[in-house]
Amino acid sequence: MRDDGIRLGQLLKLADFVDAGSDARPLLASGVVTVGGRVETRRGRQLKRGDVVAVGDVKVRLV
């Protein structure tokens, strides 16, 4: 990850949670995506090192 972070929608695509960036919006709207244990619905949410993103039972930690 670069020092300036990454947006949540980009991470969802890079981590293969969605096939295309446009698929992130419905996934986020469903309420299954969390950042740091809290439901997140903003595709543009800026993430930083140490954040833990979960989609259901699958978790990704940014390093």
Contacts in CASP RR format, 6 or more apart in sequence:
PFRMAT RR
TARGET T0000
AUTHOR 0000-0000-0000
METHOD contacts of the structure
MODEL  1
MRDDGIRLGQLLKLADFVDAGSDARPLLASGVVTVGGRVETRRGRQLKRG
DVVAVGDVKVRLV
1 49 0 8 1.000
1 62 0 8 1.000
1 63 0 8 1.000
5 46 0 8 1.000
5 47 0 8 1.000
5 48 0 8 1.000
5 49 0 8 1.000
5 62 0 8 1.000
6 14 0 8 1.000
6 46 0 8 1.000
6 47 0 8 1.000
6 62 0 8 1.000
7 43 0 8 1.000
7 44 0 8 1.000
7 45 0 8 1.000
7 46 0 8 1.000
7 47 0 8 1.000
8 24 0 8 1.000
8 28 0 8 1.000
8 33 0 8 1.000
8 35 0 8 1.000
8 40 0 8 1.000
8 42 0 8 1.000
8 43 0 8 1.000
8 44 0 8 1.000
8 45 0 8 1.000
8 46 0 8 1.000
8 47 0 8 1.000
8 53 0 8 1.000
9 18 0 8 1.000
9 21 0 8 1.000
9 24 0 8 1.000
9 28 0 8 1.000
9 43 0 8 1.000
9 44 0 8 1.000
9 45 0 8 1.000
11 47 0 8 1.000
11 53 0 8 1.000
11 60 0 8 1.000
11 62 0 8 1.000
12 18 0 8 1.000
12 21 0 8 1.000
12 24 0 8 1.000
12 27 0 8 1.000
12 28 0 8 1.000
12 33 0 8 1.000
12 53 0 8 1.000
12 55 0 8 1.000
13 19 0 8 1.000
13 20 0 8 1.000
13 21 0 8 1.000
13 24 0 8 1.000
15 53 0 8 1.000
15 60 0 8 1.000
17 24 0 8 1.000
17 27 0 8 1.000
17 55 0 8 1.000
17 58 0 8 1.000
18 24 0 8 1.000
18 27 0 8 1.000
24 43 0 8 1.000
25 43 0 8 1.000
27 33 0 8 1.000
27 55 0 8 1.000
28 40 0 8 1.000
28 41 0 8 1.000
28 42 0 8 1.000
28 43 0 8 1.000
29 41 0 8 1.000
31 39 0 8 1.000
31 41 0 8 1.000
32 55 0 8 1.000
32 56 0 8 1.000
33 39 0 8 1.000
33 40 0 8 1.000
33 41 0 8 1.000
33 53 0 8 1.000
33 54 0 8 1.000
33 55 0 8 1.000
33 56 0 8 1.000
34 40 0 8 1.000
34 53 0 8 1.000
34 54 0 8 1.000
34 56 0 8 1.000
35 45 0 8 1.000
35 47 0 8 1.000
35 51 0 8 1.000
35 52 0 8 1.000
35 53 0 8 1.000
36 51 0 8 1.000
36 52 0 8 1.000
36 53 0 8 1.000
36 54 0 8 1.000
37 52 0 8 1.000
37 54 0 8 1.000
40 53 0 8 1.000
47 53 0 8 1.000
47 62 0 8 1.000
48 62 0 8 1.000
49 62 0 8 1.000
49 63 0 8 1.000
50 61 0 8 1.000
50 62 0 8 1.000
50 63 0 8 1.000
51 61 0 8 1.000
51 62 0 8 1.000
52 59 0 8 1.000
52 60 0 8 1.000
52 61 0 8 1.000
52 62 0 8 1.000
53 59 0 8 1.000
53 60 0 8 1.000
53 62 0 8 1.000
54 60 0 8 1.000
END
